[in-house]
Amino acid sequence: MAFFAHQIRRGFSSSAVRNVVIKQVTIIGGGQMGAGIAQVAASTGHSVTLVDTSDDILKKSIKTIEGSLKRVVKKKFADKPEAGEEFIQKVLKNVSTSTDVGSAVQGSDLVLEAIVENLKIKQDLFSRLDKLAPAHTIFASNTSSLPISDISSATNRLDRFGGLHFFNPVPMMKLVEVIGTSTTSQETFDSLLNFSKVLGKTPVSCKDTPGFIVNRLFVPYLYEAIRLYERGHGSKEDIDIAMKLGVGYPMGPFELSDYIGLDTIKFIMDGWREMDPDNTLFAPSELMDKLVAEGKLGKKTGEGFYKYKWKLN
Ligand SMILES: NC(=O)c1ccc[n+]([C@@H]2O[C@H](COP(=O)([O-])OP(=O)(O)OC[C@H]3O[C@@H](n4cnc5c(N)ncnc54)[C@H](O)[C@@H]3O)[C@@H](O)[C@H]2O)c1
């Protein structure tokens, strides 16, 4: 990790953070990702406060966590249902909820943000949190596509700010991308790396570049499959079959795009193109633009590249 150490910008004190052992975690955003991260952190003995904009949303988050824990327990405690129930209660005890960020960050070692993917909204949140959280608290974002340094620029704790990019569904997916910006201190980076390990995940170190590692390779791959089809190189069905049987991927790129949501993929690509317009990897696709404009977003709307008999929601 020497790479990040020499990048610490002069003038930013990292004295407030000396190998912070993360015990108390505040997670802002109780959606798909936030609830999953809360579950994993609580399951590994952390004290978690989950924050969202309303009690109704937070009730749903807790229900999601409970449902997911039941599935975990069915496998892990197949022969000991009582021990399984005990485990669920113990984990749920580690999670509290709040709609008040100010009180939620008190005593927190790490504030992890998993709210809507919008730079201005994330900046506003962190700017407020910067004034409310204790000095030692590390901030991290779970953003998939925004530069961490753009988000951290709204705060005065650039040395105590990094990225922790989890994958969906969080309880199942082993990977965490740990992102250090040019101002993230070595102590902060190490704390985030250690935290990921304590969660039972496998962390990889990433630079603060578009898409980090996984999405940087994955999103252009999906787009290139679409452009291949647009240019008439193969049918959607054949491209899907080719990648499944030729590479061993469980889903082809068109099936996978429909599953993720075309709007999500296009949003990521559009953002990167804005940052780096001349990069041919980030070139648009007419077909993708047309489908999204027509509201054909994939499984969730009943139609994307393929038609579906049912909708996700
Ligand atoms: N869904 C994925 O597969 C995935 C994977 C990795 C990273 N991410 C990233 O994680 C973040 C969250 O994604 P998600 O899929 O969980 O979204 P989501 O829509 O399921 O959840 C977002 C939650 O944040 C809440 N929220 C919005 N603004 C808030 C605020 N100011 N304060 C408190 N709560 C607020 C919303 O009410 C909602 O419950 C995004 O940055 C996304 O890019 C998503």
The ligand as a Gaussian input file, in Angstrom:
#p B3LYP/6-31G(d) Opt

LIG

0 1
 N      -27.741000      -2.096000      -6.863000
 C      -26.522000      -2.534000      -7.161000
 O      -26.340000      -3.577000      -7.789000
 C      -25.315000      -1.769000      -6.667000
 C      -24.075000      -2.409000      -6.592000
 C      -22.975000      -1.727000      -6.083000
 C      -23.111000      -0.388000      -5.710000
 N      -24.326000       0.234000      -5.830000
 C      -24.409000       1.631000      -5.389000
 O      -24.982000       1.653000      -4.084000
 C      -25.774000       2.843000      -3.911000
 C      -27.181000       2.453000      -3.516000
 O      -27.731000       1.599000      -4.488000
 P      -29.024000       0.695000      -4.187000
 O      -29.157000      -0.227000      -5.349000
 O      -28.958000       0.145000      -2.803000
 O      -30.179000       1.808000      -4.238000
 P      -31.652000       1.748000      -3.617000
 O      -32.465000       2.662000      -4.447000
 O      -32.089000       0.316000      -3.447000
 O      -31.465000       2.365000      -2.145000
 C      -31.114000       3.696000      -1.903000
 C      -31.714000       4.084000      -0.553000
 O      -31.179000       5.343000      -0.172000
 C      -32.215000       6.100000       0.430000
 N      -31.836000       7.509000       0.365000
 C      -31.815000       8.319000      -0.715000
 N      -31.371000       9.542000      -0.370000
 C      -31.098000       9.499000       0.975000
 C      -30.591000      10.442000       1.918000
 N      -30.276000      11.685000       1.556000
 N      -30.437000      10.045000       3.204000
 C      -30.742000       8.793000       3.582000
 N      -31.216000       7.841000       2.726000
 C      -31.398000       8.207000       1.429000
 C      -33.456000       5.744000      -0.354000
 O      -34.631000       6.030000       0.371000
 C      -33.229000       4.240000      -0.588000
 O      -33.802000       3.462000       0.443000
 C      -25.654000       3.618000      -5.227000
 O      -24.628000       4.544000      -5.110000
 C      -25.275000       2.528000      -6.240000
 O      -24.543000       3.038000      -7.321000
 C      -25.424000      -0.427000      -6.280000

